[in-house]
Amino acid sequence: MSSYWPEFLTLTLVHLLAVASPGPDFALVLKQSLKYGRKPAIWTALGIGTGILFHVSYSLFGLGVLLKSSALAFTLVKALGAGYLAYLGFLGLRAGPSQTKTQDNASLGFTEINSKDAWKTGLMVNLLNPKCTFFFVAFFATLVSPTTPYLIKCMYGVWISFTTILWFSLVGFVFTQGKIRSLFLRQGYWIDRVLGVVFIAFAVSLAIASLR
């Protein structure tokens, strides 16, 4: 195992730089944190981490080769991703002041969402993000040696998923702090609308990319 430490550390550094950069996953966790609270944000992070495991799996076991070599398949992934992000964007644009609050969350202005729905939203945003697809296909093709055993590669994947969940859970924790959240409390639905514009911008960029 010691001979794989340089490879592991390189993967960890590259992944941390990638996951910390703003993108659909970050925007989603920010939205979930501000609107729904800490628990849904963590469930969203778990959904994103589950999506990472899927990306790692197909990158390791051959589907990644198909996506990399087939322009049609990759264009389809881009189109699906653009459509889903646009859908989330339009939901955000329609957001208004919330009239329904639970008793426990009323003081913070959180609205309700089912944990399963939060997890599913995180999963779908991550799965349908073609940048994740390209990243992981290239990630394992260029940074991981073909001679690295599959068991070690699977350990890499689990670690990447775990650190992704940890990072986005931290984002959720920070943005559900009382002092930070109070800045958005009265006009929080405007945050939904701004993030709706962000999601639509991501969707448009993906749609343009899929037409090239």
C-alpha positions as CSV (number, residue, x, y, z in Angstrom):
1,M,0.0,0.0,0.0
2,S,2.8,2.4,0.8
3,S,3.9,2.5,-2.9
4,Y,0.5,4.0,-3.8
5,W,0.7,7.0,-1.4
6,P,2.1,9.5,-4.0
7,E,-0.8,8.5,-6.3
8,F,-3.3,8.8,-3.5
9,L,-2.1,12.2,-2.3
10,T,-2.1,13.5,-5.9
11,L,-5.7,12.3,-6.4
12,T,-6.7,13.9,-3.0
13,L,-5.2,17.3,-3.8
14,V,-6.7,17.4,-7.3
15,H,-10.1,16.4,-6.0
16,L,-10.1,18.9,-3.2
17,L,-9.3,21.7,-5.6
18,A,-12.1,20.5,-7.9
19,V,-14.8,20.0,-5.2
20,A,-14.1,23.4,-3.6
21,S,-14.6,25.3,-6.8
22,P,-18.1,26.8,-7.3
23,G,-20.4,24.7,-9.4
24,P,-23.9,23.2,-9.5
25,D,-23.2,21.0,-6.4
26,F,-22.0,23.9,-4.3
27,A,-25.0,26.1,-5.5
28,L,-27.4,23.3,-4.6
29,V,-26.0,22.8,-1.1
30,L,-26.0,26.5,-0.5
31,K,-29.7,26.7,-1.6
32,Q,-30.7,23.7,0.6
33,S,-28.9,25.1,3.6
34,L,-30.5,28.5,3.4
35,K,-34.0,27.3,2.6
36,Y,-34.4,24.0,4.4
37,G,-31.7,23.8,7.2
38,R,-28.8,21.7,8.2
39,K,-30.3,18.2,8.1
40,P,-31.6,18.5,4.5
41,A,-28.2,20.1,3.5
42,I,-26.4,17.0,4.9
43,W,-28.8,14.7,3.1
44,T,-28.1,16.6,-0.1
45,A,-24.4,16.2,0.5
46,L,-24.9,12.4,1.0
47,G,-26.8,12.4,-2.4
48,I,-23.8,14.1,-4.0
49,G,-21.4,11.7,-2.4
50,T,-23.6,8.8,-3.8
51,G,-23.4,10.3,-7.2
52,I,-19.6,10.4,-6.9
53,L,-19.5,6.7,-6.2
54,F,-21.5,6.1,-9.4
55,H,-19.0,8.3,-11.4
56,V,-16.1,6.4,-9.9
57,S,-17.7,3.0,-10.7
58,Y,-18.3,3.6,-14.4
59,S,-14.9,5.2,-14.7
60,L,-13.3,2.1,-13.3
61,F,-15.3,-0.5,-15.1
62,G,-15.5,0.7,-18.6
63,L,-18.6,2.9,-19.2
64,G,-16.3,5.9,-18.9
65,V,-14.5,4.7,-22.1
66,L,-17.9,4.7,-23.9
67,L,-18.7,8.3,-22.7
68,K,-15.3,9.5,-23.6
69,S,-15.3,7.9,-27.1
70,S,-19.0,8.5,-28.0
71,A,-19.9,12.1,-28.9
72,L,-23.6,11.1,-28.9
73,A,-23.6,9.5,-25.5
74,F,-21.7,12.5,-24.0
75,T,-24.0,15.0,-25.7
76,L,-27.0,13.1,-24.2
77,V,-25.5,13.4,-20.8
78,K,-25.0,17.2,-21.3
79,A,-28.6,17.6,-22.5
80,L,-30.1,15.7,-19.6
81,G,-27.9,17.7,-17.2
82,A,-28.9,21.0,-18.8
83,G,-32.6,20.1,-18.6
84,Y,-32.5,19.2,-14.9
85,L,-30.5,22.3,-13.9
86,A,-33.0,24.4,-15.9
87,Y,-35.8,22.8,-14.0
88,L,-34.2,23.6,-10.7
89,G,-33.6,27.1,-11.9
90,F,-37.2,27.7,-12.8
91,L,-38.3,26.4,-9.4
92,G,-36.0,28.9,-7.8
93,L,-37.3,31.8,-9.9
94,R,-40.8,30.9,-8.8
95,A,-39.9,31.0,-5.1
96,G,-41.8,33.5,-2.9
97,P,-42.1,34.2,0.8
98,S,-42.8,31.0,2.6
99,Q,-46.1,30.8,4.5
100,T,-45.6,27.3,5.8
101,K,-43.1,26.7,8.5
102,T,-42.7,24.0,11.1
103,Q,-42.9,24.9,14.8
104,D,-39.3,23.8,15.4
105,N,-38.0,25.8,12.5
106,A,-40.2,28.9,12.6
107,S,-37.6,31.0,14.3
108,L,-35.1,30.4,11.5
109,G,-37.6,30.5,8.7
110,F,-36.8,27.0,7.4
111,T,-39.3,25.2,5.3
112,E,-39.8,21.4,5.2
113,I,-38.3,18.9,2.8
114,N,-38.2,15.1,3.0
115,S,-34.7,13.7,3.7
116,K,-35.2,11.3,0.8
117,D,-36.1,14.1,-1.5
118,A,-33.0,16.1,-0.4
119,W,-30.8,13.1,-1.0
120,K,-32.4,12.5,-4.4
121,T,-31.9,16.1,-5.5
122,G,-28.2,16.0,-4.5
123,L,-27.8,12.6,-6.4
124,M,-29.5,13.8,-9.6
125,V,-27.6,17.2,-9.8
126,N,-24.3,15.3,-9.4
127,L,-25.2,12.5,-11.8
128,L,-26.4,14.8,-14.5
129,N,-23.4,17.1,-14.2
130,P,-21.3,16.3,-17.3
131,K,-18.3,18.1,-15.8
132,C,-18.3,15.4,-13.2
133,T,-18.5,12.8,-15.9
134,F,-15.6,14.2,-17.8
135,F,-13.6,14.9,-14.6
136,F,-13.7,11.4,-13.3
137,V,-13.1,9.7,-16.7
138,A,-10.0,11.9,-17.1
139,F,-9.2,11.7,-13.4
140,F,-8.7,8.0,-13.4
141,A,-7.3,7.8,-16.9
142,T,-4.5,10.3,-16.3
143,L,-3.7,10.1,-12.5
144,V,-4.2,6.5,-11.7
145,S,-1.8,3.9,-13.1
146,P,-3.3,1.0,-15.2
147,T,-1.4,-1.3,-12.9
148,T,-3.0,-0.1,-9.7
149,P,-5.2,-2.9,-8.3
150,Y,-8.9,-2.5,-8.5
151,L,-9.2,-2.8,-4.7
152,I,-6.9,0.2,-4.3
153,K,-8.9,2.1,-7.0
154,C,-12.1,1.3,-5.1
155,M,-10.5,2.6,-1.9
156,Y,-9.7,5.8,-3.8
157,G,-13.3,6.1,-4.9
158,V,-14.7,5.6,-1.4
159,W,-12.3,8.2,0.0
160,I,-13.2,10.7,-2.7
161,S,-16.9,10.2,-2.0
162,F,-16.3,10.5,1.8
163,T,-14.4,13.8,1.5
164,T,-17.0,15.2,-0.9
165,I,-19.7,14.5,1.7
166,L,-17.6,16.0,4.4
167,W,-16.9,19.2,2.4
168,F,-20.5,19.8,1.5
169,S,-21.7,18.9,5.0
170,L,-19.3,21.6,6.2
171,V,-20.8,24.0,3.7
172,G,-24.2,23.2,5.0
173,F,-23.1,23.6,8.6
174,V,-21.6,27.1,7.9
175,F,-24.6,28.4,6.1
176,T,-27.1,27.2,8.7
177,Q,-25.3,29.1,11.5
178,G,-27.7,31.5,13.1
179,K,-25.7,34.7,12.5
180,I,-25.0,33.8,8.8
181,R,-28.6,32.6,8.2
182,S,-30.2,35.6,9.8
183,L,-28.7,37.8,7.0
184,F,-31.0,35.9,4.6
185,L,-34.0,35.4,6.8
186,R,-36.4,38.1,5.8
187,Q,-35.7,38.0,2.1
188,G,-34.5,34.5,1.8
189,Y,-36.6,33.8,-1.3
190,W,-34.5,36.2,-3.2
191,I,-31.6,33.9,-2.6
192,D,-33.7,31.1,-4.2
193,R,-34.3,33.4,-7.2
194,V,-30.6,34.3,-7.5
195,L,-29.6,30.7,-7.3
196,G,-32.3,29.9,-9.8
197,V,-30.6,32.3,-12.2
198,V,-27.3,30.5,-11.4
199,F,-28.8,27.1,-12.2
200,I,-30.2,28.4,-15.5
201,A,-26.9,29.9,-16.4
202,F,-25.2,26.5,-15.8
203,A,-28.0,24.9,-17.9
204,V,-27.5,27.3,-20.8
205,S,-23.7,26.8,-20.8
206,L,-24.2,23.0,-20.9
207,A,-26.8,23.3,-23.7
208,I,-24.4,25.5,-25.7
209,A,-21.6,22.9,-25.1
210,S,-23.8,20.1,-26.2
211,L,-24.4,21.8,-29.5
212,R,-20.7,22.1,-30.4
